[in-house]
Amino acid sequence: MTDTCDMKITPDDPTANQFDAVCRQVRSATHASCAAVIVIDGNGGSGYSVIGPLETQALLPSILEQMAHALRTQLKHNLQ
């Protein structure tokens, strides 16, 4: 299993705006301080959106690293 993918993540990518409405809906529906949405191969393409205060967004890199580790472990276990 590799740690790479063909998707390229670009900061301030203009396509990210198309996912902002969905991200706002998730944030509102869950009454969250911050929400993040990642879309892979959707009708409008792939991208992400993060909505919330910067101090909460600052937690995302650590959370995403933990998620990546957990997902790699699960995938490695399930692909054996």
N, C-alpha and C positions, 0 to 999 in steps of 0.2 A: 504494500500500500504506500502511496506517495503522499506527501504533504502539499502538493501543488494542484492547481486546477487551471483550466483554460480561461476562466473569468478574470478580468482585470478590474480591480477596484480603484476608482479615481476619485480623490477628494473633490468636492464641489462639482461632481459630474452633473450636467444639466438634466439628465434623465432621472435623477433622484427625486426631483419635484413631482414626478408623476405618482410617486408612492407616498407623498406627504399626507394626502387625504386619508388613506388607509391607516397610516401610522397615527394620525389624530384620532381616528375612530377607535383604534385599539387603546390608546391612552385614555380616552373618555370612557369607554366601556368598562375599563378596569380601574378607573379612578387612580391611575398611576401618576407619579411625578414625572416619569420619563418612559418613553416607549421606543423600541427599535423594531423595524420591519426589514426583513431580507427577502427579496424575491429572486428566484432562480428560474429562468426560462418562462416567465409569465407572458401574457398576451402583449404587454408593453415592453417586453425585454427583461433584463436582469438589473438589479440595483438594490439600493437600500435607502432608508430614511430614518432619521433619529429626531424625535420631537421632545423637548424638555429643557429645563434649565442647564446651563453649562456645568454647574457644580455636580449635577447628577450625571450628565453625559461623561464627565471625567472618570466615572466608575466603569464605563463600558469596556475599555481595553482589558482590564483585569477580568471582568465577567466573561468576555469573549474568549480570552485565553483559557479560562477554566472550562468553558463550554467546549472549546476545541479539544482539550485534553480528554474530557469525558466522552465526546463523540468518537475520537480516535480509538479510545479503549473499547467502547461498545462495538464499533465497526470491526476492529481487529478480532474481537471475541466472536462476533456473529459471522465473520467471513472464514473462520477456521473450519 
